[in-house]
Amino acid sequence: MKQLWCAVSLLAGSLMYSSVAPAQSPSGALLQQMEQASQSLSYELAYINVSRLGIESLRYRHAVIDNKTYAQLLQMDGPRREIIQRGSEISYFEPGLEPFTMAGDHIVDSLPALVYADFQHLASNYDFVPVGRTRIADQLCEVIRIVSRDGTRYGYVVWLDSETKLPLRVDLLDRDGETLEQYRVISFAVDKGVSKLMQGLETANLPPSLSVPAGNKVAFNWKAGWLPAGMKEVAQSRRQIPSLNRPVESRLYSDGLFSFSVNITLADKNSTSQQLRTGRRTVQTEVRNNAEITVVGELPPATAKRIADSITLGTTP
């Protein structure tokens, strides 16, 4: 929902390091159950997203009807903003904009991104540390911390409902343990009544699909000399940016939990080395050899700078 809404604290507690192999740990198994429950159950959540930009109040409904996923995300305050999922179609309704539909397998930011992660894959680079039990939204929860082994990424603390395994609270922590963002459920329901509420989406008229032009496939003459453990390139493109009047070459990297992009373009008189950070997102720009190198993504500032400094350039774009 960040594409449309300006989305986006509490003490996480002192947590101990776990030496148990994550892939075999009970905590890893619980996180896998969270992923399965979030995508298979019929439920309704009322929750808030808290960040340094403010607080959002939202309602999310999810149901699986005849093996097809239906979901609705509604902003509860201010003008009505809504996102609807029907199977692989995601439709956006925003005041002042024409409604449109895009392809997707889930509503972005309806739940924290980690809910859709492959924890079996993440176990090679993250530790899943059991913390204990506590109550959230009047439910007993299992508390698990997700920690990057090499210390180059942010971490999470997750509170899972002991019965349904749905996430009732998720804190995104920086490397100093301070909360950057928080997802917190206020009330929820898991029952067949949610499926009945969602049945109307089966025959709803959705807006037309929006086509997204593909970037040009080209061979780049630059590469990243250093990446955090487990980060892999998942996409690349070369696009002409009208506002810049020059092409930009981009590579997208992800470890399955966090992602960032490296963008290279010709430097001009306005290019300058700088670092900006807003919540989870860091923008690190370096200028050298007539090239402007920008790292943008869900990274601590020190990690973003190290990646930018490691970029080796051939000929400029």
Backbone bond lengths (Angstrom), bond angles and torsions (degrees), N, CA, C in turn:
res aa  C-N    CA-C-N  psi(-1)  N-CA   C-N-CA  omega(-1)  CA-C   N-CA-C  phi
1 M - - - 1.449 - - 1.523 111.81 -
2 K 1.310 118.41 -8.64 1.454 120.12 -179.51 1.512 111.39 -62.87
3 Q 1.375 117.63 -23.78 1.448 118.51 178.64 1.510 111.46 -63.75
4 L 1.307 118.57 -25.98 1.449 121.70 -173.97 1.511 112.50 -114.41
5 W 1.291 118.33 -34.42 1.460 119.98 -172.60 1.515 109.55 -116.57
6 C 1.281 115.50 149.03 1.465 120.78 178.29 1.524 108.56 -84.56
7 A 1.317 113.09 77.76 1.448 119.21 -174.21 1.533 112.19 -80.09
8 V 0.890 97.61 -176.68 1.417 85.22 173.87 1.345 107.08 18.84
9 S 14.500 70.59 145.21 1.449 70.21 -12.17 1.466 104.58 171.80
10 L 1.366 106.69 -144.69 1.460 100.65 -172.29 1.521 109.95 -108.72
11 L 1.342 115.38 150.32 1.463 119.47 -179.05 1.518 109.75 -72.33
12 A 1.352 116.60 128.48 1.456 121.34 -179.82 1.522 110.86 -81.92
13 G 1.309 116.64 -22.53 1.456 119.61 179.48 1.514 111.45 98.58
14 S 1.290 114.84 165.01 1.460 120.58 179.13 1.511 108.36 -86.47
15 L 1.376 115.98 122.09 1.453 121.73 -172.80 1.526 109.99 -119.28
16 M 1.331 115.83 144.26 1.453 120.61 -176.47 1.515 110.35 -99.48
17 Y 1.331 116.00 152.44 1.460 122.82 178.17 1.515 110.32 -74.06
18 S 1.348 115.86 141.28 1.460 120.48 179.79 1.520 110.04 -107.69
19 S 1.327 117.37 134.61 1.460 121.51 178.69 1.518 112.12 -97.74
20 V 1.323 118.12 2.57 1.463 122.35 -179.80 1.520 109.28 -72.65
21 A 1.305 118.08 138.71 1.463 121.17 177.98 1.513 109.76 -60.57
22 P 1.373 119.78 118.46 1.454 122.34 -171.56 1.517 113.97 -59.23
23 A 1.349 116.99 -38.11 1.461 119.60 -175.40 1.527 110.99 -62.61
24 Q 1.336 117.39 -27.75 1.455 121.20 -177.49 1.529 112.20 -103.38
25 S 1.316 118.74 -1.26 1.452 121.13 -172.38 1.523 112.17 -75.92
26 P 1.327 117.39 150.41 1.467 120.12 173.87 1.519 112.04 -59.00
27 S 1.330 117.53 -33.52 1.470 120.46 179.31 1.518 111.32 -65.31
28 G 1.342 116.62 -40.14 1.461 119.55 176.21 1.516 111.79 -62.60
29 A 1.330 116.20 -39.45 1.466 120.24 178.22 1.521 111.18 -65.22
30 L 1.337 117.27 -39.44 1.466 120.82 178.18 1.536 111.27 -63.47
31 L 1.320 116.79 -39.88 1.462 119.83 179.35 1.527 111.11 -66.69
32 Q 1.324 117.02 -35.71 1.466 119.78 174.63 1.526 110.72 -65.17
33 Q 1.326 117.08 -38.44 1.465 120.19 176.51 1.526 111.26 -64.97
34 M 1.336 117.10 -35.38 1.466 120.52 175.88 1.525 110.65 -60.31
35 E 1.319 116.51 -45.93 1.465 120.62 178.97 1.532 110.62 -59.58
36 Q 1.321 116.92 -46.42 1.465 121.51 -178.46 1.520 111.34 -65.22
37 A 1.336 118.02 -43.82 1.464 121.96 -178.70 1.521 110.92 -64.23
38 S 1.333 117.59 -42.37 1.457 121.59 -177.13 1.518 112.04 -63.79
39 Q 1.326 117.01 -26.89 1.454 120.61 -176.53 1.529 113.87 -102.90
40 S 1.335 117.59 -7.21 1.470 119.37 -176.28 1.525 113.90 -117.48
41 L 1.326 118.58 -24.82 1.459 120.87 -176.51 1.525 111.81 -83.38
42 S 1.327 115.63 160.53 1.462 121.87 170.63 1.525 107.36 -101.93
43 Y 1.345 116.53 120.21 1.457 119.44 -172.61 1.526 111.05 -156.36
44 E 1.331 114.28 164.18 1.464 122.56 175.42 1.520 108.24 -131.20
45 L 1.328 116.10 133.49 1.452 122.21 179.39 1.522 110.10 -123.83
46 A 1.309 117.14 133.32 1.463 122.17 166.11 1.521 105.80 -108.19
47 Y 1.341 117.05 124.40 1.456 118.96 -173.13 1.521 111.56 -150.06
48 I 1.320 114.89 169.23 1.456 121.15 175.27 1.521 109.11 -122.63
49 N 1.330 115.40 146.95 1.458 122.77 169.39 1.524 107.32 -109.66
50 V 1.313 115.97 123.78 1.460 121.38 -178.30 1.522 108.92 -115.53
51 S 1.329 116.63 128.55 1.454 122.08 174.57 1.514 108.32 -144.10
52 R 1.311 116.44 -179.13 1.454 119.87 179.11 1.525 112.02 -71.71
53 L 1.316 116.91 -9.42 1.462 121.34 175.95 1.523 112.43 -88.52
54 G 1.330 117.63 -13.40 1.455 120.13 179.96 1.519 112.32 141.05
55 I 1.333 114.95 -160.92 1.463 122.16 -177.05 1.518 109.61 -126.55
56 E 1.317 116.49 132.20 1.465 123.21 173.51 1.517 109.55 -111.10
57 S 1.329 116.25 140.78 1.452 122.12 175.45 1.529 107.86 -113.71
58 L 1.345 116.90 124.59 1.463 121.16 -172.27 1.521 111.96 -137.79
59 R 1.345 114.24 160.52 1.460 120.95 172.43 1.527 108.01 -128.99
60 Y 1.332 115.21 133.08 1.463 120.69 -179.27 1.515 109.22 -126.17
61 R 1.328 115.19 127.71 1.469 121.48 174.44 1.525 109.18 -116.70
62 H 1.340 114.96 141.21 1.468 120.04 -177.82 1.525 108.81 -142.13
63 A 1.323 116.17 136.09 1.466 120.63 177.54 1.520 109.33 -150.98
64 V 1.320 115.80 152.17 1.462 122.16 173.09 1.516 106.97 -116.74
65 I 1.336 115.82 115.29 1.463 122.22 -177.48 1.519 108.20 -121.11
66 D 1.331 116.71 120.88 1.469 121.66 -177.55 1.524 110.92 51.77
67 N 1.331 115.70 47.56 1.464 123.55 177.51 1.529 113.77 62.38
68 K 1.319 117.43 21.54 1.456 122.14 179.07 1.521 108.98 -123.94
69 T 1.331 116.03 135.10 1.467 120.88 -176.21 1.522 111.09 -85.19
70 Y 1.345 114.83 133.10 1.463 122.11 173.52 1.529 107.56 -126.66
71 A 1.318 116.11 137.83 1.461 119.34 -179.12 1.523 109.78 -151.20
72 Q 1.326 114.95 156.24 1.461 121.72 177.58 1.524 108.49 -143.22
73 L 1.325 115.13 130.31 1.459 121.96 175.02 1.519 108.40 -118.48
74 L 1.316 116.88 125.20 1.461 121.81 -175.31 1.520 109.87 -128.56
75 Q 1.330 116.19 128.23 1.464 120.37 172.10 1.515 108.32 -77.68
76 M 1.332 116.58 127.92 1.451 120.82 -169.68 1.522 113.80 -87.24
77 D 1.324 118.24 -18.84 1.460 121.26 -178.12 1.529 110.38 -116.23
78 G 1.336 116.00 148.66 1.459 120.42 177.27 1.514 112.47 76.13
79 P 1.354 117.42 -161.09 1.458 120.77 -179.89 1.526 111.19 -57.64
80 R 1.328 115.98 148.09 1.462 120.00 -176.77 1.531 110.35 -70.47
81 R 1.291 115.58 117.56 1.466 122.83 175.54 1.520 107.41 -122.68
82 E 1.310 115.29 130.26 1.464 119.39 -170.61 1.520 110.40 -142.91
83 I 1.328 115.11 143.63 1.463 121.96 172.87 1.526 107.50 -128.43
84 I 1.330 116.41 133.97 1.466 121.82 -177.61 1.526 109.32 -124.12
85 Q 1.321 115.08 135.91 1.456 120.66 173.82 1.520 110.01 -113.16
86 R 1.317 115.11 132.95 1.467 121.58 171.25 1.520 106.53 -134.17
87 G 1.323 114.96 103.23 1.456 119.39 -175.83 1.523 110.96 63.20
88 S 1.315 116.62 -121.34 1.466 121.55 -179.74 1.519 112.60 -97.62
89 E 1.343 117.07 13.53 1.459 121.65 178.75 1.532 109.73 -106.40
90 I 1.326 117.14 128.28 1.457 122.99 178.15 1.525 107.59 -117.62
91 S 1.333 117.25 117.23 1.470 122.27 -176.21 1.525 110.24 -109.69
92 Y 1.334 115.65 136.39 1.462 122.80 -175.80 1.527 110.55 -113.92
93 F 1.325 115.78 133.18 1.460 122.30 178.77 1.529 107.83 -127.57
94 E 1.325 115.65 109.50 1.456 122.51 -174.12 1.518 109.49 -130.78
95 P 1.341 119.29 128.63 1.466 120.46 178.53 1.526 111.88 -54.59
96 G 1.328 115.95 133.06 1.455 120.77 178.20 1.508 114.57 87.50
97 L 1.333 117.83 -4.68 1.460 121.64 179.11 1.524 110.06 -124.83
98 E 1.337 115.57 149.73 1.458 119.30 174.35 1.529 109.28 -69.50
99 P 1.349 118.28 131.41 1.466 119.54 177.14 1.526 110.53 -59.55
100 F 1.327 116.47 148.44 1.461 120.42 178.96 1.521 109.40 -149.80
101 T 1.324 114.92 165.33 1.461 122.05 -178.16 1.521 109.20 -126.64
102 M 1.344 115.35 140.85 1.458 121.53 175.81 1.520 109.35 -132.22
103 A 1.325 115.71 158.80 1.459 120.47 177.46 1.527 109.52 -77.14
104 G 1.337 116.10 144.44 1.460 120.16 178.14 1.514 110.72 179.60
105 D 1.347 115.77 159.12 1.469 118.62 -179.67 1.521 113.10 -101.46
106 H 1.350 117.31 -7.48 1.464 120.65 173.27 1.524 108.76 -162.47
107 I 1.324 116.14 161.90 1.459 121.59 177.94 1.522 108.43 -76.80
108 V 1.309 116.56 120.93 1.455 121.00 -179.09 1.534 109.49 -62.71
109 D 1.313 116.04 129.68 1.463 123.53 177.80 1.521 114.54 71.06
110 S 1.333 118.81 8.31 1.459 118.26 172.19 1.519 109.23 -64.52
111 L 1.320 115.95 -40.40 1.454 123.94 170.95 1.526 106.74 -127.13
112 P 1.317 118.39 159.30 1.465 119.16 177.34 1.528 111.19 -54.62
113 A 1.324 116.87 144.21 1.463 121.71 -174.00 1.524 112.53 -57.91
114 L 1.323 117.80 -29.32 1.468 119.59 -177.30 1.528 112.42 -63.91
115 V 1.343 117.22 -19.94 1.462 120.38 179.83 1.534 110.57 -61.73
116 Y 1.328 117.21 -28.37 1.460 121.32 -177.03 1.523 112.43 -97.87
117 A 1.331 118.17 10.51 1.455 121.83 -176.69 1.528 111.70 -79.37
118 D 1.336 115.34 156.62 1.463 122.64 174.56 1.530 107.07 -94.34
119 F 1.320 117.08 98.48 1.456 120.42 -173.18 1.524 112.41 -72.87
120 Q 1.316 117.68 -23.81 1.457 120.12 174.16 1.523 109.55 -63.61
121 H 1.339 115.59 -40.69 1.464 121.06 177.75 1.531 111.06 -70.47
122 L 1.318 117.69 -41.23 1.459 121.63 -177.05 1.530 112.59 -67.90
123 A 1.311 117.25 -21.14 1.460 120.72 -174.63 1.522 113.05 -61.00
124 S 1.336 118.56 -20.04 1.459 120.18 -179.93 1.518 112.54 -77.39
125 N 1.354 117.52 -16.83 1.458 120.32 -177.21 1.529 113.96 -126.75
126 Y 1.332 117.41 -4.94 1.456 121.64 -179.16 1.518 110.21 -130.11
127 D 1.320 116.13 148.77 1.458 121.78 170.61 1.518 108.82 -101.49
128 F 1.329 116.85 139.01 1.462 123.66 177.12 1.529 107.02 -108.03
129 V 1.312 115.78 104.96 1.465 121.59 -168.11 1.530 110.47 -104.13
130 P 1.328 119.40 116.70 1.471 120.91 176.61 1.523 110.59 -69.91
131 V 1.325 116.43 134.54 1.467 121.15 -177.06 1.519 111.77 -110.29
132 G 1.335 117.49 -33.10 1.460 120.14 -178.44 1.512 110.56 142.97
133 R 1.338 115.63 -154.95 1.460 121.46 -179.53 1.521 110.27 -129.45
134 T 1.340 114.99 149.59 1.457 120.76 174.52 1.527 108.05 -158.87
135 R 1.336 117.85 179.95 1.456 122.35 -178.62 1.521 110.58 -107.11
136 I 1.331 115.58 135.22 1.460 123.95 172.66 1.522 106.85 -135.72
137 A 1.347 117.55 132.97 1.469 122.00 -179.71 1.531 110.88 52.75
138 D 1.341 116.11 37.25 1.465 123.79 179.04 1.523 112.13 64.20
139 Q 1.340 117.18 25.80 1.460 121.34 177.57 1.525 109.26 -124.47
140 L 1.320 115.81 142.75 1.448 120.91 174.62 1.521 109.38 -72.61
141 C 1.321 116.97 129.50 1.464 121.32 -175.02 1.529 111.72 -125.91
142 E 1.341 114.87 146.81 1.455 122.65 168.00 1.529 107.59 -87.44
143 V 1.332 117.37 134.26 1.461 121.59 -177.61 1.530 109.19 -110.83
144 I 1.342 115.69 128.29 1.466 121.95 -176.95 1.520 109.04 -133.04
145 R 1.315 115.69 135.86 1.455 119.79 174.19 1.526 109.76 -103.38
146 I 1.353 117.15 137.88 1.462 123.93 177.51 1.525 107.38 -109.29
147 V 1.333 116.58 117.62 1.461 121.86 -171.32 1.521 110.63 -124.64
148 S 1.331 116.70 128.78 1.459 121.96 173.96 1.520 109.84 -68.89
149 R 1.324 117.51 127.69 1.462 120.20 -176.00 1.524 112.99 -67.08
150 D 1.348 117.68 -35.47 1.462 118.93 -177.58 1.524 112.53 -89.41
151 G 1.343 118.15 0.06 1.455 121.69 175.35 1.508 115.35 70.40
152 T 1.345 118.22 16.29 1.468 120.92 -176.05 1.521 112.88 -99.10
153 R 1.331 117.25 -0.66 1.461 120.35 -177.25 1.528 111.03 -129.06
154 Y 1.314 115.10 171.13 1.452 120.43 174.83 1.524 108.91 -71.35
155 G 1.329 115.83 175.01 1.446 121.59 176.86 1.518 111.16 -132.89
156 Y 1.310 116.18 170.67 1.463 122.41 179.06 1.524 110.45 -127.79
157 V 1.323 115.38 151.86 1.463 121.90 162.06 1.526 106.24 -121.03
158 V 1.340 116.84 128.91 1.462 122.75 -174.00 1.521 109.57 -121.11
159 W 1.339 115.82 133.66 1.460 122.62 174.79 1.528 107.49 -109.41
160 L 1.343 118.09 114.75 1.464 123.09 -177.71 1.522 110.35 -107.22
161 D 1.328 115.55 131.07 1.458 119.99 174.42 1.524 109.06 -57.95
162 S 1.322 116.84 123.83 1.463 121.04 -174.96 1.523 112.96 -60.46
163 E 1.336 116.99 -28.78 1.462 120.38 -177.25 1.523 112.46 -87.52
164 T 1.344 117.49 -54.64 1.473 120.80 -174.14 1.518 113.09 -90.68
165 K 1.325 117.50 -20.21 1.470 125.06 -175.19 1.525 112.96 71.33
166 L 1.326 118.61 12.63 1.460 121.06 174.10 1.533 109.76 -73.52
167 P 1.346 117.79 146.12 1.464 119.90 177.81 1.527 110.55 -76.43
168 L 1.319 116.82 123.16 1.458 121.30 -179.52 1.528 112.27 -103.61
169 R 1.303 116.49 -15.45 1.467 120.58 173.52 1.523 108.08 -157.58
170 V 1.329 115.91 138.80 1.465 121.92 176.79 1.522 107.97 -138.92
171 D 1.323 117.40 121.89 1.463 122.84 175.62 1.517 109.35 -108.27
172 L 1.325 116.36 129.98 1.458 122.25 171.43 1.523 107.87 -93.99
173 L 1.335 117.14 122.70 1.458 121.90 -174.74 1.525 111.04 -112.53
174 D 1.339 116.31 142.36 1.450 118.93 171.58 1.527 109.01 -80.94
175 R 1.318 116.58 -176.85 1.467 119.54 -173.72 1.530 112.77 -72.48
176 D 1.336 116.41 -13.18 1.460 120.24 175.49 1.521 112.21 -93.53
177 G 1.346 116.80 2.62 1.457 120.73 178.91 1.516 114.46 85.87
178 E 1.340 117.95 6.29 1.457 120.51 178.22 1.529 110.24 -85.75
179 T 1.342 115.50 144.82 1.462 120.98 -177.11 1.527 110.94 -78.52
180 L 1.342 115.98 124.38 1.459 121.78 176.59 1.524 110.97 -92.50
181 E 1.315 116.74 -40.63 1.468 122.38 -179.95 1.523 108.13 -145.85
182 Q 1.347 114.83 152.79 1.459 119.33 177.47 1.523 110.34 -141.25
183 Y 1.325 114.60 131.19 1.471 123.62 171.30 1.524 105.38 -105.70
184 R 1.364 116.67 127.88 1.469 118.66 -175.49 1.520 110.30 -143.89
185 V 1.321 115.92 119.98 1.460 122.27 179.91 1.521 109.31 -77.67
186 I 1.339 115.51 134.57 1.465 121.46 177.51 1.528 110.11 -96.16
187 S 1.331 115.85 -41.36 1.467 120.69 176.82 1.518 108.49 -153.69
188 F 1.341 116.03 155.15 1.466 118.92 179.46 1.521 110.30 -155.86
189 A 1.337 113.52 161.76 1.468 120.43 178.21 1.522 108.26 -142.39
190 V 1.320 116.11 140.21 1.462 122.32 176.04 1.521 107.06 -126.95
191 D 1.332 116.29 103.26 1.472 119.58 -178.78 1.525 110.39 -165.17
192 K 1.324 116.07 172.97 1.462 121.81 -177.64 1.520 112.39 -70.00
193 G 1.337 115.88 -18.85 1.458 118.65 179.23 1.512 112.95 -61.06
194 V 1.323 117.19 -30.20 1.459 120.48 178.10 1.525 110.15 -65.78
195 S 1.333 117.27 -39.87 1.469 120.52 178.20 1.518 111.10 -61.36
196 K 1.341 117.15 -39.38 1.467 120.42 178.84 1.523 110.73 -64.69
197 L 1.338 116.81 -38.65 1.461 120.11 178.50 1.523 111.67 -64.54
198 M 1.327 116.90 -30.56 1.460 121.07 -174.48 1.523 113.34 -90.19
199 Q 1.327 117.52 -7.82 1.468 120.01 -175.92 1.524 112.78 -61.90
200 G 1.335 117.24 -27.33 1.450 119.68 179.47 1.513 113.30 -63.67
201 L 1.324 117.72 -20.71 1.459 120.48 179.63 1.525 112.38 -72.59
202 E 1.333 116.89 -17.07 1.462 119.73 -179.19 1.524 111.43 -62.20
203 T 1.324 116.78 -33.80 1.470 120.67 -176.86 1.528 112.43 -114.33
204 A 1.316 118.09 8.64 1.471 121.18 -177.81 1.521 111.03 -68.20
205 N 1.339 116.02 144.12 1.457 121.64 174.98 1.529 108.97 -83.32
206 L 1.314 116.69 114.72 1.454 121.23 -179.24 1.525 110.18 -97.37
207 P 1.328 118.08 153.38 1.470 120.78 179.85 1.525 111.63 -66.17
208 P 1.335 117.25 163.57 1.475 120.84 -177.39 1.526 112.21 -64.40
209 S 1.333 114.82 155.02 1.459 120.71 -179.96 1.515 110.77 -73.84
210 L 1.314 115.24 143.33 1.456 122.32 178.45 1.515 108.32 -99.46
211 S 1.314 116.60 123.36 1.463 120.09 179.21 1.516 109.73 -85.37
212 V 1.321 116.05 135.12 1.456 122.04 179.65 1.523 107.97 -109.11
213 P 1.352 117.82 118.09 1.469 119.38 -178.76 1.514 111.67 -63.57
214 A 1.320 115.73 140.13 1.457 120.72 179.83 1.521 109.79 -81.53
215 G 1.323 115.63 145.35 1.460 119.62 177.23 1.520 110.47 -75.44
216 N 1.322 116.65 157.31 1.450 121.43 179.62 1.528 109.96 -70.14
217 K 1.340 116.44 136.74 1.458 121.50 177.56 1.525 108.56 -89.20
218 V 1.334 116.83 115.16 1.458 121.09 -178.61 1.525 109.13 -140.27
219 A 1.347 115.00 163.62 1.463 120.18 175.34 1.525 108.64 -88.66
220 F 1.328 116.08 127.01 1.461 120.50 -179.00 1.529 109.84 -91.04
221 N 1.322 114.76 150.03 1.459 121.31 -179.74 1.522 111.66 -104.02
222 W 1.319 117.45 28.54 1.449 121.95 179.95 1.528 108.92 -146.95
223 K 1.301 115.31 160.90 1.466 119.16 179.47 1.522 110.00 -156.70
224 A 1.321 114.21 162.23 1.464 120.86 176.29 1.520 108.62 -86.34
225 G 1.341 116.10 126.29 1.458 119.71 179.94 1.515 113.01 -81.64
226 W 1.353 117.13 -20.46 1.470 120.88 179.58 1.515 109.56 -142.59
227 L 1.335 115.96 137.83 1.457 123.14 174.92 1.521 108.90 -137.56
228 P 1.339 118.23 148.43 1.469 119.32 172.49 1.525 110.87 -57.46
229 A 1.316 116.84 149.32 1.466 121.95 -178.06 1.520 111.09 -54.59
230 G 1.333 116.28 131.19 1.458 121.21 177.77 1.515 114.88 90.88
231 M 1.330 118.23 -12.40 1.463 120.86 178.21 1.523 109.94 -74.88
232 K 1.331 116.17 131.35 1.456 121.84 179.86 1.530 110.15 -133.96
233 E 1.327 115.33 150.64 1.457 119.84 176.04 1.526 109.51 -71.03
234 V 1.337 116.70 129.30 1.459 121.14 -179.33 1.526 113.06 -116.24
235 A 1.334 117.38 -14.11 1.467 119.99 179.17 1.520 108.95 -164.52
236 Q 1.335 115.14 157.28 1.456 120.04 173.02 1.524 108.71 -149.64
237 S 1.327 115.92 155.01 1.455 119.84 -179.78 1.518 109.91 -159.15
238 R 1.313 115.03 159.43 1.466 121.84 173.58 1.520 106.33 -129.61
239 R 1.329 116.29 117.27 1.456 121.11 -174.19 1.525 110.99 -128.89
240 Q 1.312 113.60 151.11 1.452 120.18 173.41 1.527 107.79 -92.55
241 I 1.311 118.31 118.56 1.458 122.74 -179.28 1.524 108.78 -96.47
242 P 1.354 117.76 111.89 1.469 120.35 -175.69 1.525 113.87 -55.39
243 S 1.323 117.36 -40.72 1.464 119.80 -176.63 1.529 112.28 -68.12
244 L 1.341 116.69 -23.66 1.466 120.58 179.11 1.519 112.67 -97.10
245 N 1.337 115.86 -22.02 1.464 121.91 -178.08 1.530 111.68 58.78
246 R 1.311 115.59 34.46 1.461 121.05 176.02 1.522 108.38 -158.42
247 P 1.333 116.84 153.87 1.474 119.27 -176.77 1.521 112.17 -73.87
248 V 1.328 114.99 152.74 1.462 122.10 175.87 1.523 108.43 -125.92
249 E 1.320 116.12 127.66 1.457 121.31 175.11 1.520 108.89 -98.92
250 S 1.327 116.11 132.48 1.460 120.54 -174.33 1.519 111.33 -132.57
251 R 1.308 114.90 141.18 1.463 122.31 169.29 1.527 107.81 -124.29
252 L 1.344 116.14 133.02 1.461 122.24 177.65 1.516 108.97 -104.55
253 Y 1.338 115.72 132.54 1.458 121.88 -179.27 1.532 109.39 -122.42
254 S 1.333 116.08 149.48 1.460 120.96 178.15 1.519 109.75 -154.67
255 D 1.330 115.46 150.43 1.463 120.08 171.46 1.527 110.76 -109.18
256 G 1.336 116.70 8.42 1.452 121.52 -177.96 1.512 113.51 95.49
257 L 1.342 116.81 -8.54 1.461 121.25 178.89 1.526 110.48 -127.15
258 F 1.325 116.63 -46.70 1.457 122.66 176.70 1.523 109.40 -120.43
259 S 1.331 116.12 155.66 1.463 120.21 -179.54 1.525 110.39 -142.10
260 F 1.319 115.55 159.77 1.460 121.98 175.42 1.522 108.61 -158.21
261 S 1.326 116.45 163.96 1.461 121.08 176.87 1.516 109.58 -124.98
262 V 1.339 115.08 151.47 1.458 122.50 171.46 1.519 106.64 -113.35
263 N 1.329 116.96 126.31 1.456 122.63 -175.16 1.526 109.25 -123.63
264 I 1.328 116.36 129.24 1.459 122.22 -177.54 1.530 109.01 -122.37
265 T 1.322 115.90 130.63 1.462 121.34 174.40 1.519 108.83 -146.79
266 L 1.327 117.37 168.69 1.452 121.29 176.93 1.524 110.40 -66.42
267 A 1.302 116.65 137.70 1.457 120.99 176.53 1.530 109.79 -76.55
268 D 1.327 115.80 152.53 1.458 120.87 173.87 1.520 108.66 -134.28
269 K 1.322 117.38 -170.93 1.462 120.89 -175.46 1.524 112.95 -65.41
270 N 1.346 116.87 -19.59 1.464 120.44 -179.47 1.529 112.62 -92.38
271 S 1.322 116.77 -6.46 1.464 119.90 -177.72 1.526 110.58 -71.24
272 T 1.320 116.14 137.25 1.458 121.07 179.82 1.522 110.11 -151.89
273 S 1.309 116.39 146.64 1.465 120.92 176.74 1.523 109.19 -76.69
274 Q 1.328 116.75 129.27 1.460 120.24 -178.82 1.526 109.95 -162.99
275 Q 1.324 115.56 166.93 1.458 121.31 176.73 1.520 108.86 -135.15
276 L 1.336 115.60 131.49 1.455 122.47 176.71 1.524 108.36 -126.47
277 R 1.337 116.28 144.35 1.465 119.76 177.46 1.520 109.30 -138.85
278 T 1.330 115.21 129.33 1.456 122.22 175.35 1.518 108.13 -130.51
279 G 1.320 116.90 104.90 1.458 119.64 -178.51 1.516 110.67 61.50
280 R 1.319 116.12 -125.57 1.456 121.14 -177.83 1.526 112.90 -77.43
281 R 1.333 117.46 -16.31 1.455 121.14 -170.67 1.525 112.00 -97.39
282 T 1.335 115.18 129.52 1.460 122.27 176.42 1.522 109.17 -116.51
283 V 1.333 116.12 138.65 1.462 122.77 173.81 1.525 107.57 -119.13
284 Q 1.315 116.62 112.87 1.465 122.60 -179.74 1.523 108.67 -113.91
285 T 1.326 117.67 120.14 1.462 122.23 -179.60 1.526 109.92 -117.67
286 E 1.327 115.57 130.65 1.460 122.78 175.23 1.523 108.23 -125.10
287 V 1.332 116.80 142.12 1.463 121.69 177.94 1.518 108.43 -119.75
288 R 1.333 116.06 120.65 1.459 120.33 175.22 1.525 110.06 -160.46
289 N 1.326 115.58 152.66 1.461 123.03 179.61 1.525 112.57 50.75
290 N 1.337 115.83 41.23 1.462 122.40 178.15 1.523 112.98 64.51
291 A 1.325 116.92 21.31 1.468 121.13 179.18 1.520 109.73 -125.43
292 E 1.329 115.50 144.30 1.463 122.42 173.53 1.518 107.77 -103.58
293 I 1.322 116.69 117.27 1.462 123.74 -176.86 1.527 107.74 -108.17
294 T 1.326 117.15 121.76 1.460 120.62 -178.52 1.529 110.08 -127.08
295 V 1.325 115.93 124.29 1.460 122.76 174.60 1.521 107.16 -104.84
296 V 1.334 116.95 124.20 1.462 121.91 -176.78 1.524 108.83 -129.71
297 G 1.325 117.39 125.48 1.457 117.22 175.22 1.504 114.61 164.90
298 E 1.325 114.41 -167.30 1.464 123.71 -174.33 1.526 109.33 -87.19
299 L 1.337 114.17 73.90 1.458 120.72 -173.86 1.527 110.96 -137.70
300 P 1.332 117.93 146.36 1.457 119.53 168.52 1.528 109.38 -62.56
301 P 1.330 118.31 148.82 1.473 120.74 -177.98 1.523 113.95 -53.66
302 A 1.339 118.62 -42.69 1.461 121.18 -178.27 1.526 111.26 -63.34
303 T 1.332 117.41 -37.07 1.459 121.27 178.74 1.524 110.80 -68.70
304 A 1.343 116.97 -43.05 1.469 120.33 178.98 1.521 110.79 -60.92
305 K 1.324 117.24 -41.53 1.471 120.19 179.86 1.524 111.28 -66.31
306 R 1.314 117.08 -40.75 1.467 119.96 179.49 1.525 111.08 -62.56
307 I 1.323 117.24 -39.57 1.468 120.54 177.68 1.521 110.10 -64.73
308 A 1.347 116.80 -47.11 1.473 120.53 -179.19 1.522 110.96 -60.51
309 D 1.333 117.10 -41.45 1.468 120.84 -179.64 1.525 112.13 -66.91
310 S 1.347 116.69 -23.23 1.471 120.04 -176.39 1.528 113.42 -87.03
311 I 1.341 117.69 -7.67 1.460 120.51 -177.30 1.527 110.11 -65.84
312 T 1.323 115.93 125.54 1.469 120.88 175.87 1.516 108.42 -104.32
313 L 1.327 115.83 132.42 1.449 122.26 -173.86 1.526 111.56 -107.58
314 G 1.353 114.99 141.75 1.449 120.73 168.77 1.505 106.69 -98.51
315 T 1.320 116.24 -118.82 1.456 119.28 172.16 1.505 109.00 -81.42
316 T 1.314 119.11 151.00 1.453 122.82 -178.94 1.514 108.83 -71.87
317 P 1.371 118.08 156.57 1.459 122.08 -177.19 1.516 111.57 -60.34
